[in-house]
Amino acid sequence: MAMDALGGLRADLVDAASAYRPLPGLAPDSPALRFLPKRIRPHAGLLPHAVVGFLALVTFLFGFDRINAIDARFGLTVLVYCVVPTAAVLLTLVRPALAFWVSLVSTPFVAYLGGYDGWPWAPNSFAAHLFVLVIVAMRTRPRTAGWMWLLTAGYAGFTAFFLGMGRYTFNGAEMLFSSALLLLAVAIFQIRRQARQEVTAQQTVTAVERSKRTLLEERTTIARELHDVVAHHMSVVAIQAEAAPYRVENPPPELEQAFRTIRENAVAALTELRRILGVVRAEDYEAPDAPQPTLADLDGLVANVREAGLDVALTVTGAVRELPQGVELSAYRIVQEALSNVLRHAPGAGAKVELGYVLGGLGLRIVNGPARGLVKPSPGAGHGITGMRERVTMLGGEMTAEPAEDGGYEVTVFIPVQREEAAQ
């Protein structure tokens, strides 16, 4: 334990003494600049440097006042007495660990030159050492603050017992008490800031992981649904290819071979599809008994939502026609999720569903007003929007989801459909 402790001391204050660590500026969005007007925040990045410069000026004025009090003439003595503590404060801008050693080692010499007004710290070195301890503690980890206080306490004890405590006014107790309070406050602030940063980082990672998990779950759901749709069509192709030769009297061998090949390829594709996409099914997943919903089932969906208390209107424009089953299924799920979001996040609001059959595809618009009534909206993580975007992206469409001008929400989707696909 002793070796580990000495190793920590060496790493924090000995090896780091030669490290060049310039004090960074503040970002315009830093919490420390919240008290400043927004127009000057981009220019206040050097505020920490200005604070250190002000503390250095205070240190210099303490020393200069003491020199005037003892009527000392300007010379090397005055230069060392005033400049060395001031330089120790300024040194924290670039080499914080070295600044601590300069402040501690220069303390007896500065006190001697100041005429023993206080021992072992002269007034200016007393202030300088407190400033250095606080600045270095804020720029390093909490453990360093403990090492600095222990070294300061050791120096104060050494001077108290071996360097004439009885003849001079001893101010080591004041230094230890003041520095302990300041360093404790800084350490608590550092620990809280570090904990806040760790929590923020963990929350960010959790949010990213949750978003990825939601995306994977939605893709799994889409893959399951598409598996059912495609498997149904492939089964129909295989059955029709097998039955087709029996519908023709005396079919030629070439036709029988062609239908046989179609059936074999359909069965092989169906087997491969089940083998590959079957891995996305959970162990407890059961295929739905009813067929997958289509746009023809929107009336039933709207009726169910109305029974749940949502005032919703359905409008269909354009020439209604049959679209590919994957398109109709995805469009139905998008409308279903959007109306579910209205029920959760805007209770009491009305909603409108507009379905437009256009020449190049299918358009959807689901819009709702602001929440009304006494029921509070349920919090959400945006998973429904993520699922809708995933479906639209899969079909090569476009989607926008944004707040409306009246305080509600609007979801607009366009899914392209080729004429050949629509005809099928």
Secondary structure as GFF3:
##gff-version 3
##sequence-region A 1 424
A	DSSP	alpha_helix	2	9	.	.	.	ID=ss1
A	DSSP	pi_helix	10	14	.	.	.	ID=ss2
A	DSSP	three_ten_helix	15	18	.	.	.	ID=ss3
A	DSSP	three_ten_helix	31	33	.	.	.	ID=ss4
A	DSSP	three_ten_helix	38	43	.	.	.	ID=ss5
A	DSSP	alpha_helix	47	69	.	.	.	ID=ss6
A	DSSP	alpha_helix	76	91	.	.	.	ID=ss7
A	DSSP	alpha_helix	96	105	.	.	.	ID=ss8
A	DSSP	alpha_helix	107	113	.	.	.	ID=ss9
A	DSSP	alpha_helix	123	139	.	.	.	ID=ss10
A	DSSP	alpha_helix	142	162	.	.	.	ID=ss11
A	DSSP	alpha_helix	172	243	.	.	.	ID=ss12
A	DSSP	three_ten_helix	244	247	.	.	.	ID=ss13
A	DSSP	alpha_helix	253	277	.	.	.	ID=ss14
A	DSSP	three_ten_helix	278	280	.	.	.	ID=ss15
A	DSSP	three_ten_helix	295	297	.	.	.	ID=ss16
A	DSSP	alpha_helix	298	307	.	.	.	ID=ss17
A	DSSP	beta_strand	311	318	.	.	.	ID=ss18
A	DSSP	alpha_helix	325	345	.	.	.	ID=ss19
A	DSSP	beta_strand	350	358	.	.	.	ID=ss20
A	DSSP	beta_strand	361	368	.	.	.	ID=ss21
A	DSSP	alpha_helix	383	394	.	.	.	ID=ss22
A	DSSP	beta_strand	398	403	.	.	.	ID=ss23
A	DSSP	beta_strand	409	416	.	.	.	ID=ss24
A	DSSP	alpha_helix	419	423	.	.	.	ID=ss25
###
